[in-house]
Amino acid sequence: MKYIRTIILSMVAALMVSCGTTSTVPITGRQQTLLVSDGEVLSLASQQYQEFMKTAKKSTNAQNTAMVKRVGQNLANAVTNYLKANGLAAEVQNFAWEFNLVQDKQVNAWCMPGGKIVVYEGILPVTQDEASLAIVLGHEIAHAVAKHSAEQLSTQIKQQYGLQIGTAVAGALGMGQNTQSIVQAIAAQGFNFKNLSYSRGHENEADHMGLIFAAMAGYNPQVALTFWQRMASMSNNQTAEFLSDHPSDATRIKNIQGWMPEAMQYYKKK
């Protein structure tokens, strides 16, 4: 029985991989297999973003709001130019960039698939300047460009199939329809792009890509080191790195130092 179960699991895994789409993440070159389409992800993200903005209070600080929009658009332009110059022009249509600063004391920012970016006022005292804000926004935009949300959603789909092996095998010939049903089920259970917790691998990749994007947009990537040092100094999180989805502050800073020579090649001072 255990042997048969292993065979079935392997069959399901093979079916999911064969029905997925393999693509390459920009900048890092990592290969990824996605079980959901861009259209499905963008539809879910758009719904959640609209719901959030219905209740969010936009900042009344005109200067800071203008800064967020200016830095964000500079990054968006740099990303768009990079995608077009590297044979990824088709990806540009997946983004309808929007940048909002909201009244919230949380030290936070996020970007949904499709380029909907929200910055909380609480992070501005930590960023302190436009270049450091570009590091934050570059990181968040990188999550969207690298389709990390779609990967997380694909992981949940795999888990759903793992829990429903018999159903998955029985419906193997209708995998497309099954996948759509599971995506809907996951969405109904509360898959929240805003509060999505990415893996350490995704966080590292977003740090790397975000650093490059900031440099492409004309912001000095070297400010990333002092920014993350400030973040580390105010962190109360003592969780061991192997227990956390995020890299430790020390690891993050070390990685950024390693990527800095690459980032500086893209940096052209404004």
C-alpha positions as CSV (number, residue, x, y, z in Angstrom):
1,M,0.0,0.0,0.0
2,K,2.8,2.4,0.9
3,Y,4.5,1.6,-2.4
4,I,1.3,2.3,-4.4
5,R,0.8,5.6,-2.5
6,T,4.3,6.6,-3.5
7,I,3.6,5.9,-7.1
8,I,0.4,7.9,-7.0
9,L,2.2,10.8,-5.4
10,S,4.8,10.7,-8.1
11,M,2.2,10.6,-10.8
12,V,0.4,13.7,-9.3
13,A,3.7,15.6,-9.0
14,A,4.6,14.7,-12.6
15,L,1.2,15.8,-13.8
16,M,1.4,19.1,-12.0
17,V,4.8,19.9,-13.4
18,S,3.8,18.9,-16.9
19,C,0.8,21.3,-16.7
20,G,2.8,24.1,-15.3
21,T,4.6,26.9,-17.2
22,T,8.3,27.2,-16.8
23,S,9.9,30.7,-17.0
24,T,13.1,32.5,-16.0
25,V,13.2,35.1,-13.3
26,P,14.8,38.3,-14.6
27,I,18.2,39.4,-13.2
28,T,18.8,36.1,-11.3
29,G,18.1,33.7,-14.1
30,R,16.4,31.2,-11.7
31,Q,14.0,28.8,-13.3
32,Q,10.4,28.5,-11.9
33,T,7.4,26.4,-12.7
34,L,4.0,28.1,-12.2
35,L,0.6,26.3,-12.1
36,V,-1.5,29.5,-12.4
37,S,-1.7,31.9,-15.2
38,D,-0.9,35.6,-15.1
39,G,-4.5,36.3,-15.7
40,E,-5.7,34.3,-12.7
41,V,-3.1,36.0,-10.3
42,L,-3.8,39.5,-11.6
43,S,-7.5,39.1,-11.2
44,L,-7.2,37.9,-7.6
45,A,-4.7,40.7,-6.8
46,S,-6.8,43.4,-8.3
47,Q,-9.8,42.4,-6.3
48,Q,-7.8,42.4,-3.0
49,Y,-6.2,45.7,-3.8
50,Q,-9.5,47.4,-4.5
51,E,-10.9,46.1,-1.3
52,F,-7.9,47.4,0.7
53,M,-8.0,50.9,-0.9
54,K,-11.7,51.2,0.0
55,T,-10.8,51.3,3.7
56,A,-7.3,52.7,3.6
57,K,-6.7,56.3,4.5
58,K,-4.4,58.0,2.0
59,S,-1.7,60.2,3.4
60,T,-2.5,63.9,3.7
61,N,1.2,64.8,3.4
62,A,1.4,66.1,-0.1
63,Q,5.3,66.2,-0.2
64,N,5.7,62.7,1.0
65,T,2.9,61.4,-1.3
66,A,4.6,63.1,-4.3
67,M,8.0,61.5,-3.2
68,V,6.5,58.0,-3.1
69,K,4.9,58.4,-6.5
70,R,8.1,60.0,-8.0
71,V,10.4,57.3,-6.7
72,G,8.0,54.5,-7.6
73,Q,7.5,55.8,-11.2
74,N,11.3,56.1,-11.7
75,L,11.6,52.4,-10.7
76,A,8.7,51.4,-12.8
77,N,10.2,53.1,-15.8
78,A,13.6,51.4,-15.2
79,V,11.9,48.0,-14.9
80,T,9.9,48.5,-18.0
81,N,12.9,49.6,-20.0
82,Y,14.9,46.5,-18.7
83,L,12.1,44.1,-19.6
84,K,11.8,45.6,-23.1
85,A,15.5,45.5,-23.7
86,N,15.8,41.9,-22.6
87,G,13.2,40.2,-24.7
88,L,10.5,40.4,-22.1
89,A,8.3,43.1,-23.6
90,A,5.2,40.8,-23.2
91,E,5.6,41.0,-19.4
92,V,5.1,44.8,-19.4
93,Q,1.4,44.3,-20.1
94,N,1.1,42.6,-16.7
95,F,1.8,45.9,-14.9
96,A,-0.5,48.9,-14.4
97,W,1.7,50.8,-11.9
98,E,0.1,52.6,-9.0
99,F,1.8,54.1,-5.9
100,N,0.0,55.1,-2.8
101,L,1.1,56.4,0.6
102,V,-1.3,55.5,3.4
103,Q,-1.8,56.7,7.0
104,D,-0.4,53.8,9.0
105,K,2.4,53.7,11.6
106,Q,3.6,50.3,10.6
107,V,7.1,50.1,9.2
108,N,5.9,48.4,6.0
109,A,5.3,48.5,2.3
110,W,4.0,46.0,-0.2
111,C,3.5,45.4,-3.9
112,M,0.7,43.3,-5.3
113,P,1.0,41.4,-8.7
114,G,0.2,44.0,-11.4
115,G,2.3,46.8,-9.8
116,K,-0.1,48.1,-7.1
117,I,2.3,49.4,-4.5
118,V,1.3,50.7,-1.0
119,V,3.8,52.4,1.3
120,Y,2.9,53.0,5.0
121,E,3.9,56.3,6.5
122,G,5.6,54.5,9.3
123,I,8.5,53.4,7.1
124,L,9.5,56.9,6.0
125,P,11.4,57.8,9.2
126,V,13.5,54.7,8.6
127,T,14.1,55.3,4.9
128,Q,14.9,59.0,5.6
129,D,15.7,59.7,1.9
130,E,14.6,58.9,-1.6
131,A,17.4,56.5,-2.4
132,S,16.6,54.4,0.7
133,L,12.9,54.5,-0.3
134,A,14.0,53.2,-3.7
135,I,15.6,50.2,-2.0
136,V,12.3,49.4,-0.3
137,L,10.2,49.9,-3.4
138,G,12.7,48.0,-5.5
139,H,12.5,45.1,-3.2
140,E,8.7,45.1,-3.3
141,I,8.5,45.6,-7.1
142,A,10.9,42.6,-7.4
143,H,8.4,40.3,-5.7
144,A,5.9,41.2,-8.5
145,V,8.4,41.0,-11.4
146,A,9.7,37.6,-10.1
147,K,6.1,36.4,-9.8
148,H,6.7,35.2,-6.2
149,S,3.0,35.4,-5.4
150,A,2.2,33.0,-8.3
151,E,4.9,30.6,-6.9
152,Q,3.4,30.7,-3.5
153,L,-0.1,30.1,-4.9
154,S,1.3,27.2,-7.0
155,T,2.8,25.8,-3.8
156,Q,-0.7,25.9,-2.2
157,I,-2.2,24.2,-5.2
158,K,0.4,21.4,-4.9
159,Q,-0.5,21.0,-1.2
160,Q,-4.2,20.8,-2.1
161,Y,-3.4,18.0,-4.6
162,G,-1.3,16.3,-1.9
163,L,-4.3,16.2,0.4
164,Q,-6.6,15.1,-2.4
165,I,-4.6,12.5,-4.2
166,G,-7.4,10.3,-5.2
167,T,-9.4,13.2,-6.7
168,A,-6.4,14.6,-8.4
169,V,-5.5,11.3,-10.1
170,A,-9.1,10.6,-11.0
171,G,-9.4,14.0,-12.6
172,A,-6.0,14.0,-14.2
173,L,-7.4,14.4,-17.7
174,G,-9.2,17.6,-16.7
175,M,-6.2,19.2,-14.9
176,G,-6.9,22.7,-16.3
177,Q,-10.4,22.8,-14.9
178,N,-9.2,21.3,-11.6
179,T,-6.5,23.8,-11.2
180,Q,-8.9,26.6,-11.8
181,S,-11.3,25.2,-9.1
182,I,-8.4,24.8,-6.6
183,V,-7.3,28.4,-7.3
184,Q,-10.8,29.6,-6.5
185,A,-10.9,27.4,-3.4
186,I,-7.6,28.8,-2.1
187,A,-8.8,32.4,-2.8
188,A,-11.9,31.7,-0.8
189,Q,-9.9,30.4,2.1
190,G,-8.1,33.7,2.4
191,F,-5.0,33.8,0.2
192,N,-4.0,37.4,0.9
193,F,-1.4,39.0,-1.4
194,K,-1.0,42.0,1.0
195,N,-0.1,39.8,4.0
196,L,1.8,37.1,2.0
197,S,4.8,35.7,3.7
198,Y,7.5,34.8,1.2
199,S,10.1,32.2,1.7
200,R,13.7,33.1,2.6
201,G,14.7,32.3,-1.0
202,H,12.1,34.7,-2.4
203,E,13.2,37.4,0.1
204,N,16.8,37.0,-0.9
205,E,15.9,37.2,-4.6
206,A,13.8,40.3,-4.0
207,D,16.8,41.9,-2.2
208,H,19.1,41.1,-5.1
209,M,16.7,42.2,-7.9
210,G,15.5,45.3,-5.9
211,L,19.1,46.5,-5.5
212,I,19.6,46.3,-9.3
213,F,16.3,48.0,-10.0
214,A,17.2,50.9,-7.7
215,A,20.5,51.3,-9.4
216,M,18.9,51.2,-12.8
217,A,16.6,54.0,-11.7
218,G,19.5,56.2,-10.8
219,Y,19.6,55.6,-7.0
220,N,22.8,54.8,-5.3
221,P,22.5,51.1,-4.2
222,Q,25.1,51.6,-1.5
223,V,22.5,53.2,0.7
224,A,20.9,49.8,1.1
225,L,23.6,48.9,3.6
226,T,22.8,51.8,6.0
227,F,19.1,51.4,5.5
228,W,19.1,47.7,6.5
229,Q,21.4,48.5,9.4
230,R,18.8,51.0,10.6
231,M,16.2,48.3,10.2
232,A,18.3,45.9,12.2
233,S,18.8,48.3,15.0
234,M,15.1,48.7,15.6
235,S,14.3,45.0,15.1
236,N,13.0,43.1,18.2
237,N,12.9,39.8,16.3
238,Q,15.3,37.4,17.9
239,T,14.0,34.3,16.0
240,A,16.8,32.1,14.7
241,E,17.2,32.4,10.9
242,F,16.4,28.8,10.1
243,L,13.0,29.3,11.9
244,S,12.1,32.4,10.0
245,D,10.8,33.1,6.4
246,H,13.1,36.2,6.3
247,P,16.9,36.1,6.2
248,S,18.5,37.4,9.4
249,D,19.6,41.0,9.3
250,A,23.3,40.0,9.3
251,T,22.8,37.6,6.4
252,R,20.8,40.2,4.5
253,I,23.5,42.8,4.8
254,K,26.2,40.3,3.9
255,N,24.3,39.3,0.8
256,I,23.8,42.9,-0.2
257,Q,27.5,43.5,0.1
258,G,28.2,40.6,-2.2
259,W,25.7,41.9,-4.8
260,M,27.0,45.5,-4.6
261,P,29.7,45.3,-7.4
262,E,27.0,44.0,-9.8
263,A,24.6,46.7,-8.7
264,M,27.1,49.5,-9.2
265,Q,27.6,48.4,-12.8
266,Y,24.0,49.6,-13.4
267,Y,24.2,52.7,-11.4
268,K,24.4,56.0,-13.2
269,K,24.2,59.0,-10.9
270,K,21.4,61.4,-11.8
